[in-house]
Amino acid sequence: MRNLEKYKGIIPAFYACYDKEGNISPEGVQELTKYFVKKGVKGVYVNGSSGECIYQSVEDKKLVLEHVMKAAEGKLTVIAHVACNNTKDSMELASHAERLGVDAIAAIPPIYFRLPEYAIAQYWNDISSAAPNTDFVIYNIPQLAGVALTMSLFAEMRKNPRVIGVKNSSMPVQDIQMFCAEAGEDYVIFNGPDEQFISGRVIGAQGAIGGTYGVMPELFLKMDEYVRAGKVEEAKKIQYAANDVIYKMCSAKGNMYGVIKAILKINENLELGGVRKPLPSLTDADMAIVEEAAGMIRAAKETYL
């Protein structure tokens, strides 16, 4: 029997945590995990885009997940993104994730080479076979992966009993409606684009995974509360405020995740380091943007919570 309730809620995408030398910081990982437990989110999505997965080694990803699981102490739903750009490494990470006891694994399609749908399905099913007792989430992010989850590929993947849903980060909200209609109530469709959180929830997404939730989880938790209560106008005001923060963070010269980590240092006293090259680090001029965005988050919380 599927336990889908554990996926229905706010699931922040976990950030990469580095020490002063740019290596994975186990202490940072544990502190960030405890922060999410304290904030009351449903779970965390580990080693995805926000975790700079493209620039992490297999051992990096294992280390991060091990310390997330250690600090979570069963208080969070944990979805581990395990995709590498080859099947062997992806299966190794899937097996490792299952041994640690994660709730689900997830994977984008292979990138760079344009593979036929049957090869993408084989890739995902091979990964799933390495974690045969663990739920599997398809990660659809065509604007970055270069490959979109089609209805025919989704239908093929639903033959795998471990597939429980889709993290949908494509921009058209209509895609969520289509996936929900195709899959029915036995699957969870997660809203991906943070800027359209309430749109995705209203049209059918039962859960949500996002890269900016972690810097302002209270705002997304409140939006989710309002959506569940049918208070869309109230939710819309917070969505606009959150979007203003996102636009401000994206205006920096350095990478947005560097901005987020700098804000978390100011607002939450979390020391998570910078970003890994080739992602661009923050410039001195970016610090004014960091301070402004941090203040916008504090003001929004005072206004809407």
C-alpha positions, 0 to 999 in steps of 0.5 A: 500500500502506497504511503503518499501522505508523507510527500504532500507538503512543503519539501525544500531542496537541500543546499550544498554545504561547504567548509572554507576549503570548498569541501562538503561540510558535514557540520553544515549539512547537519545544521541545515537539516536541523534547521528544516526540522525546526521550521516544520517542513514536510521533508527535504529533497537532497542532492538535486539542482539546489544541491549543485548535483552536477558539480558533486562527486559520487562520494560527495553525494553519499557524504551529504545524504549520510549526514542528512539522515543522521541529523533528520532522525526520522523527522523529515521525509527524505527524497534523494536525487541520485542521477549521474550522467551514467547508469553505473554511478546512479545505481550506486547512489540509489543502492546507497540511499536505500541502505540509509533508509530514504523515503524515495529516490529521484532522477533527471534523465541523462543529459547532453546526448539526446536519447530515445524514450526507451533508453531513458526509461531503461536508465530510470528503471535500472536506477530503480532496480538498485533500490527495489524497496524504495519509491521513485520520483521522476524529475522533469526539468526540460529547460535544463535537462534538454529532455521533457517527460512526455505522456508516453514516457510517463505511461511507460514509467508507471509500469514500474510499481516503485514510481510514485510521482513526478517532480515537475519543474517545467514552466507551463502549469498545464503540465501539472494538470496533464500529469495529474489527469494521466496518473490519478490519485495513486501518484503525487505530482510535485510543483517545481517552479517556486514562482508559481507555487500556488498556481501549481497547487490549485491546479492539482499538485499535491506536494511541492519541491523548491529551491528557494523554500529553504531561505523563506520556508515560513512563507511557503508553509503559510501559502500551503496552509491558505491553499488547503483552506481555499484562501487563494487571495491570501495565498496570492499576496504571499506568493507575490512577496516571495516572488519579489524576493526571488527576483531580487536574489536573481539580480545578483552577479553571483549565483542565486544559491550563493545569495541564498546561503549568504541570506541564511547566514544573516537571517538564521546564523547558518554557515553553509559556505559559497558555491562550487565552481564553475558557478560564480561566487558573489561579488562585493557589489552583490552584498547589497542585494543580499542585505536587501533580500534578507530584509525583504524576507524579514518584512514579509514574515512580519506582514503575513505570518 
